Amino acid sequence: MSFDYFHSGREMKATRKPHDCEQCGRKIETGSPAYYAAGKYDGYFYTQYEHIECHAAGMAYAEETGLWGEEFTWFQHSDCEREEFGPWLLEHHPIVAERLDIEREEDAA
């Protein structure tokens, strides 16, 4: 059984160095706003960075689907579920869909 012993997150106005976004896998450039989180999960410490838009999309998708905790959808790691969240991202969070190279069916043809 996994336990999230603690988690703390906040929005940063500007990063001091580049980081990879946990949601889309793309680079967060130096000086860009980002969401930063740190915590301890299942006995291991972690830190993560996300683009502000990617964090908002991840939280909104979890709120809509009820997928929290170990079921939380990390978009870049969920290739098999793109059919499920791809159309939703295109409609609600097009910036994140573009970062993940998700295209509308009519655009792909």
N, C-alpha and C positions, 0 to 999 in steps of 0.2 A: 504494500500500500504506500502511496506517495503522499507526502505532506509538503505543503507550501508553508514553511516556517515564517517567512516574512517576505514582503514585496513592497518596494517603494518606487514610485515613478514621478516624473515631473517633466514639464516642457522646458527646453533650453532655448534661449534666444539665438545662440550661435555656438556651434561646436568649435573646439580649438584644434582639432585635427580630423581627417577624414575617417569615416566609419562605414560599415556595411549595414544596410537596413535589414532588420530581421524579417520583415514582411515581404519585401519585394526582391531583396538580394542585391539591389543597386547601391552604388556609392552615395553616401551623404557627404557632400563636399565641405571642406573647412569653411567656417563662417555661416553655415546654413542652420536654420532652426531645426530642432529634432526633439523627439521624445526619448528620454533616458530612463531606464529602469534598472534596479539592482535588487537582489534578494537571495534567498536560500531555498532550494527546492530539492526534495529527496536527498538531503544531506550535502548538496553541492551549492557553492556560491555561483552566481551568474550576474552578468551585466548585459544589457542589450540596448541598441539604438534603433530607432525607426524614424522615417520621414513623418512629419506631422500628419500628412494626408493618409499615409499608410496605417498609422496608428488609429486614426479616426475610422478608417474603413474596417479594420480588424475588430474594433470594439463594436461598431454598428452591426457588423455581420454576426458577431457573437450574441448581441442583444436580440437580433431578429431570429436567429436559429436556436438559441439556448445552448450553444456549444461553448462551454467554459471549462476551465481546468485542463485536464489531460485531453479533452476533446476539442480544445480551442483550435481554430483553423489558422495555421500559418500559411499564407497564400503561396509563398515560393516553394514550400515543401509539399504541396498538395496537388501534384500533377493529375492524379486520378480523379480529383473532384472539380477540375476546372469547368466541366460542363455544368456543375451545380452553381458555383459562385461567379463564373465568368459573366453571364448575362446580368447578374445583380450588380457586379462591379461596373460594367459598362453603363448601366443606367444610373447608379447612385454615386460612383466614385471613378469617373473616367480617367483621372490622372493616374490612379493606381493601376487601372486596367492597362493603360498604355505602358507603364513601367514593367508590367508582367507580360507584355506583348500579346495581350488578348484583343482580338479584333471582332468586330461584328461580322456575322456570317456573310452579309452582302458585300462587305469590304474585302473579305478573304477570297471571294470568288473571282 
